[in-house]
């Protein structure tokens, strides 16, 4: 299994693939070629680094991995050690962070982002900014270089990873993509109606024998819920988001379920800090040559 690399049709974005890792990169044109060379050099061998430590990364017991990406994953989930979580909850974000860090070492890089299936690490310098539209929202998400937030991640039962909750999507911004990834996982797990008859769950290992979730029940279908039930589930998730925000773990969170949304009160938008109008839905940011649509 070899690393695959190629430009997308726009000629600006680079697609990197190796096994289950699928990245889309963008960098400012002045140093794009060199930044992509650095990214490809770091990407080579990264999957093997992670595979070598999978037993540790799939364990909820606090341990000390040896590789830099594995250590970043463990650090991202450490604040949630009192609840069930494994370093695998931060794998997509940590990979995006690692590749972006290689690009950021190139002098003259002012704006770049690495999109790992919707978990995004971004580099902003000078007056660079990154925009991500929130579907149905009054204003789009806007990140600027003077803010500490450099990671965006989305989790939910409809995504590519299994979830213990029922959120359609939870999008989080945090200091790094790994931290956003871990927090989005935890908040999405908290959006739930335990024991509800309209929710179908199965043991994770039945769907993926090597899942880090083991025999824990993950959501595979969500039936019709009343508006009050949807609100109750979202409020559970929002309470978790507020706790994590108060601890400084996240910058903001956007939660959606069945057409309803919740959000932490103050979020960075394209026009400054503002509340997200509800109802709105949040989707995974799509790769655009420069800015991102969410």
C-alpha positions, 0 to 999 in steps of 0.5 A: 500500500503506497502513498498516493498524491495528486492535484485536484482539478483546480490545480491548487489543492493537493490530495494525499491518500494512504490506506484509511487516511485521506487528506486535502491540502491548500496553501497560499500560492507563493510557497505552495510547491515547497509546502506540499513537498514538506507535507508529503515528506511528513505524510510518508510513514505516518500511517505506519507510525500509528499502526505500530501503536494501535494497542495503546491508542485503542485503550482507554487506560492512560498511557504514554505513546512514543510517536509524536502524533500518538502523543498528540492524540493522548494529550488531546483526550487526557482532559476527558480521562474521567469519562470514557475516551481513547486516543483514537477519538483524536486521530483524524485531527492529530494527523491533520495537525502533523501534516500542517505543522510540516507545511508551516515550517516553510518561510512565507506560508501565510495561510494553509489548511489540511482537511482530513475528512472534515477535521481541519487544521489551519495555519493563519498569519498576518491578516489571513483569515479562514471562513466556514459557512454554517448552513442556515446560520445568520453568519459564517464562522470566521477564524483570524490569525489573532485568535488561538483557534486553529482546529475545526472538527465534526462528529456525529452518528451519521459520520464516518466514525461510530458515536454513542450519541444521536447528534446529526453533527457537532462541530467544534473549534479549538486550539488544534484539530486534535483537541477539536476532534476529541471535544466533538466526539465527547459532545456528540456522545452527550447528545442523547436520549438513553433508552429511547425506543426510537434509537437503534444501537448495536455493539461497536465490535459487531460493526468493526471487530477492532473498534476501540469502543468494544462492546459499547452500544453505538447508534445505527438509526434514529427514528422519529423524535418529538420536538421536545425530545430533540431539544432535550437531547441537544440540551444534554450536549450543550451542557457538555459543551459549556463545561468544556468551554468553561475549562478552556478546552474549546472555543465554540461548539455547534450542535444539530439534530433533526433540523434543530440546533444549539450553540455555545453563546459567543462564536467567531463569525465572519463579521465578529463574535455573534450568536448563531441563529437557530434553527440551523444545521451544521455540516462538515466543511467542504474542501474549497480552494481557499475558504471552507463551506460548512 
